Amino acid sequence: MSYVTGNQPHGTPTWIDLGVPDLERAMDFYRALFGWEYEVGPAESGRYTMCLLRGRPVAGIMPHPDPDATDRWWNMYMATNDCDGTAKRITDAGGTLIQAPMDVMDQGRMAIANDPVGARFGLWQGHAHIGCEIVNEPGSLVRNDLATPDPEPARKFYAAVFGYTLDLNEDLPDFDFTFLRRPDGHEIGGIFGTPDVPFSAWQTTFEVADTDALVERAGAAGGTSGNLMDTPYGRSAEITDPFGTGFSVIARPPEQQS
């Protein structure tokens, strides 16, 4: 069991959340997919809702402030032990702050930024809320990857801000893919150089036990799916929820699970 009991190391994807136009429908959809339960926040929190797996938070969903809008992708937050200092490194490296560092009650300190290629991400300095408390298990976050038509500025930016090392992916020689690794060598995700994507975005992947069964559940719950395939890392598929938010799922072979 991959329980997280403290703040993740600097530069690790630590939390994901999503704005939706219909909170109840979103809860039904993701419950059908991942078996999540929910803890709906009070009105003063904007009904920010914790998605729970075995009683532990694994994601957040909330009503979108614009009921006619939706997030195209899940929002991803990097762990930091100094939100203000990391925010300064973001602007120094050519990024833009959308939300300057701010306290979220006693839960933590956050900021939202765009990188130089236009991909949005957040920072999270955890206090009472450390982020995802279960990862790398069915129904939880397993990885995040940046897809962009302009990978070189992105590689330089994230190396400068978070101290990542950059390694080519020898398993996929036909793809422009770079592993991002923390200074301790731990892989936190990667950057896809993909000329045909219309915009740059961090894309979320959830672990599942059975990709084909998940695809069936997604369709029955009002979502759509595509690109069901076997990869060197497991069987994956792309899912779109009823509001147009995209994400991926993967069932990894036992020897690759950790």
C-alpha positions as CSV (number, residue, x, y, z in Angstrom):
1,M,0.0,0.0,0.0
2,S,1.5,3.3,-1.1
3,Y,0.4,5.6,1.8
4,V,2.0,9.1,2.0
5,T,2.3,10.3,5.6
6,G,4.2,13.5,5.2
7,N,5.0,16.2,2.7
8,Q,6.5,14.9,-0.5
9,P,10.0,16.0,-1.5
10,H,10.4,19.3,-3.3
11,G,9.3,19.0,-6.9
12,T,7.1,15.9,-6.6
13,P,3.6,16.0,-7.9
14,T,1.6,16.0,-4.7
15,W,-2.0,17.0,-5.4
16,I,-4.5,17.2,-8.2
17,D,-7.9,18.9,-8.4
18,L,-10.6,19.7,-10.9
19,G,-13.3,22.4,-11.4
20,V,-16.5,20.9,-12.7
21,P,-19.9,22.5,-13.8
22,D,-21.9,19.8,-11.9
23,L,-20.4,18.6,-8.7
24,E,-23.0,15.8,-8.1
25,R,-22.6,14.4,-11.6
26,A,-18.8,14.5,-11.3
27,M,-18.9,12.6,-8.0
28,D,-21.1,10.0,-9.6
29,F,-18.8,9.6,-12.5
30,Y,-15.5,9.3,-10.6
31,R,-17.2,7.0,-8.0
32,A,-18.1,4.7,-10.8
33,L,-14.6,4.7,-12.2
34,F,-12.4,4.6,-9.0
35,G,-14.7,3.8,-6.1
36,W,-14.1,7.2,-4.5
37,E,-16.0,8.4,-1.6
38,Y,-16.4,12.1,-0.8
39,E,-16.1,14.7,1.9
40,V,-18.0,17.8,0.7
41,G,-16.7,21.1,2.1
42,P,-18.8,23.9,3.5
43,A,-20.3,26.6,1.3
44,E,-17.6,29.1,2.4
45,S,-15.0,26.8,0.9
46,G,-16.8,26.8,-2.4
47,R,-17.9,23.3,-1.7
48,Y,-14.3,22.1,-2.3
49,T,-14.7,18.3,-2.1
50,M,-12.1,15.8,-1.0
51,C,-12.1,12.6,-3.0
52,L,-11.3,9.7,-0.7
53,L,-9.9,6.2,-1.3
54,R,-10.1,4.0,1.8
55,G,-10.8,7.2,3.8
56,R,-7.7,9.0,2.6
57,P,-7.6,12.0,0.2
58,V,-6.4,11.3,-3.3
59,A,-7.8,14.3,-5.2
60,G,-10.1,17.3,-5.0
61,I,-13.1,18.5,-7.0
62,M,-15.1,21.7,-6.8
63,P,-17.8,23.6,-8.7
64,H,-16.3,25.7,-11.5
65,P,-16.9,29.4,-10.8
66,D,-18.1,29.7,-14.4
67,P,-20.9,27.1,-14.8
68,D,-20.4,27.0,-18.6
69,A,-16.7,26.3,-18.4
70,T,-14.7,23.2,-17.5
71,D,-11.0,22.4,-17.0
72,R,-9.6,20.5,-19.9
73,W,-7.2,18.6,-17.7
74,W,-6.8,17.9,-14.0
75,N,-4.8,20.7,-12.2
76,M,-1.5,19.4,-10.8
77,Y,0.4,20.8,-7.8
78,M,4.2,20.3,-7.2
79,A,5.3,19.9,-3.6
80,T,7.5,22.7,-2.2
81,N,9.0,23.4,1.1
82,D,9.1,27.1,0.3
83,C,6.2,28.3,-1.8
84,D,7.4,31.9,-1.9
85,G,11.0,31.0,-2.9
86,T,9.8,28.6,-5.5
87,A,7.4,31.2,-6.9
88,K,10.3,33.6,-7.3
89,R,12.4,30.9,-9.2
90,I,9.4,30.5,-11.5
91,T,9.4,34.1,-12.5
92,D,13.2,34.2,-12.7
93,A,13.1,31.3,-15.1
94,G,10.5,32.9,-17.4
95,G,7.3,31.6,-16.0
96,T,4.3,33.7,-14.9
97,L,2.3,33.7,-11.7
98,I,-1.4,33.4,-12.1
99,Q,-2.0,33.3,-8.3
100,A,0.7,34.7,-6.1
101,P,1.5,32.6,-3.0
102,M,-1.4,32.6,-0.5
103,D,-2.4,30.7,2.6
104,V,-5.3,28.3,2.4
105,M,-6.6,28.5,6.0
106,D,-4.4,26.0,8.0
107,Q,-4.2,23.6,5.1
108,G,-1.1,24.9,3.4
109,R,0.3,27.6,1.1
110,M,-0.3,27.6,-2.6
111,A,0.5,29.4,-5.9
112,I,-0.6,28.9,-9.5
113,A,1.7,29.5,-12.5
114,N,2.1,29.2,-16.2
115,D,5.4,27.9,-17.5
116,P,7.1,29.5,-20.6
117,V,5.2,27.2,-23.0
118,G,1.8,28.0,-21.4
119,A,1.2,24.9,-19.3
120,R,-0.4,25.6,-15.9
121,F,0.6,24.0,-12.7
122,G,0.4,24.7,-9.0
123,L,2.7,24.7,-5.9
124,W,1.7,23.2,-2.6
125,Q,3.5,23.7,0.7
126,G,1.6,21.4,2.9
127,H,0.6,22.0,6.5
128,A,-2.6,20.3,7.8
129,H,-3.2,19.0,4.3
130,I,-0.1,17.2,2.8
131,G,-1.6,16.3,-0.6
132,C,-2.5,12.9,-1.9
133,E,-2.2,10.3,0.9
134,I,-2.4,7.3,-1.5
135,V,-0.5,7.1,-4.8
136,N,0.5,4.4,-7.3
137,E,-2.5,2.2,-6.5
138,P,-5.7,1.6,-8.4
139,G,-7.9,4.6,-8.1
140,S,-5.1,7.0,-7.3
141,L,-2.5,9.3,-9.0
142,V,0.4,7.4,-10.6
143,R,2.1,10.1,-12.8
144,N,1.9,13.4,-14.6
145,D,3.5,14.3,-17.9
146,L,3.8,17.5,-19.8
147,A,2.7,17.4,-23.5
148,T,4.0,20.4,-25.5
149,P,4.8,21.3,-29.1
150,D,7.9,23.2,-27.7
151,P,9.7,21.0,-25.3
152,E,13.1,22.6,-25.1
153,P,12.1,25.8,-23.1
154,A,10.0,23.5,-20.8
155,R,13.0,21.3,-20.1
156,K,15.2,24.2,-19.2
157,F,12.5,25.8,-17.1
158,Y,11.6,22.8,-14.9
159,A,15.3,22.0,-14.4
160,A,16.0,25.5,-13.3
161,V,12.9,25.7,-10.9
162,F,13.0,22.3,-9.3
163,G,16.6,21.0,-9.9
164,Y,15.4,18.1,-12.1
165,T,17.9,16.1,-14.1
166,L,16.8,15.3,-17.7
167,D,17.2,11.8,-19.2
168,L,16.1,10.6,-22.7
169,N,13.7,7.6,-22.8
170,E,15.6,4.7,-24.5
171,D,12.4,2.6,-24.3
172,L,10.6,4.9,-26.8
173,P,13.2,5.9,-29.4
174,D,10.5,7.2,-31.8
175,F,9.2,9.7,-29.3
176,D,10.6,13.0,-28.0
177,F,10.2,12.1,-24.4
178,T,12.4,13.3,-21.5
179,F,12.3,11.9,-18.0
180,L,12.2,14.4,-15.2
181,R,14.1,13.2,-12.1
182,R,14.5,14.8,-8.7
183,P,18.1,15.3,-7.5
184,D,17.8,12.0,-5.6
185,G,17.1,10.2,-8.9
186,H,13.4,9.6,-8.3
187,E,11.4,10.0,-11.5
188,I,8.5,12.4,-11.1
189,G,7.2,12.4,-14.7
190,G,8.3,13.6,-18.1
191,I,8.0,15.9,-21.0
192,F,6.5,14.8,-24.4
193,G,7.6,16.9,-27.4
194,T,4.4,16.5,-29.4
195,P,4.1,18.8,-32.4
196,D,0.4,18.2,-33.1
197,V,-1.0,19.1,-29.6
198,P,-2.9,22.4,-29.8
199,F,-1.6,23.7,-26.5
200,S,0.8,22.7,-23.7
201,A,-0.6,21.0,-20.6
202,W,0.3,18.7,-17.7
203,Q,-1.7,15.5,-18.2
204,T,-2.7,13.2,-15.3
205,T,-2.6,9.4,-15.3
206,F,-4.4,7.3,-12.7
207,E,-3.5,3.7,-11.8
208,V,-6.2,1.1,-12.4
209,A,-6.4,-2.6,-11.9
210,D,-8.0,-3.4,-15.3
211,T,-7.9,-0.8,-18.1
212,D,-10.5,-2.5,-20.3
213,A,-12.9,-2.8,-17.4
214,L,-12.3,0.9,-16.6
215,V,-13.0,1.9,-20.2
216,E,-16.4,0.1,-20.0
217,R,-17.3,1.8,-16.7
218,A,-16.4,5.2,-18.1
219,G,-18.7,4.7,-21.1
220,A,-21.5,3.5,-18.9
221,A,-21.1,6.5,-16.6
222,G,-21.3,9.1,-19.4
223,G,-17.6,9.4,-20.4
224,T,-15.7,8.5,-23.5
225,S,-12.4,6.7,-24.2
226,G,-9.8,6.4,-26.8
227,N,-6.2,5.1,-27.6
228,L,-6.6,1.9,-25.7
229,M,-3.1,0.3,-26.2
230,D,-0.3,-1.8,-24.7
231,T,2.9,0.1,-23.9
232,P,6.2,-1.0,-22.3
233,Y,4.8,0.3,-19.0
234,G,1.3,-1.3,-19.1
235,R,-2.0,-1.1,-20.8
236,S,-3.3,2.4,-21.0
237,A,-6.3,4.4,-22.3
238,E,-7.4,8.0,-22.6
239,I,-10.6,8.9,-20.8
240,T,-12.8,12.0,-21.1
241,D,-15.3,12.7,-18.4
242,P,-18.8,14.0,-19.1
243,F,-17.6,17.6,-19.0
244,G,-14.7,17.3,-21.5
245,T,-11.9,16.8,-19.0
246,G,-9.2,14.4,-20.3
247,F,-6.9,12.1,-18.4
248,S,-5.2,8.8,-18.8
249,V,-5.4,5.5,-17.0
250,I,-2.9,2.6,-16.9
251,A,-2.7,-0.9,-15.5
252,R,0.9,-1.6,-14.9
253,P,2.4,-5.1,-14.7
254,P,3.2,-6.2,-11.1
255,E,7.0,-5.8,-11.6
256,Q,6.6,-2.1,-12.4
257,Q,4.3,-1.3,-9.5
258,S,5.8,0.6,-6.5
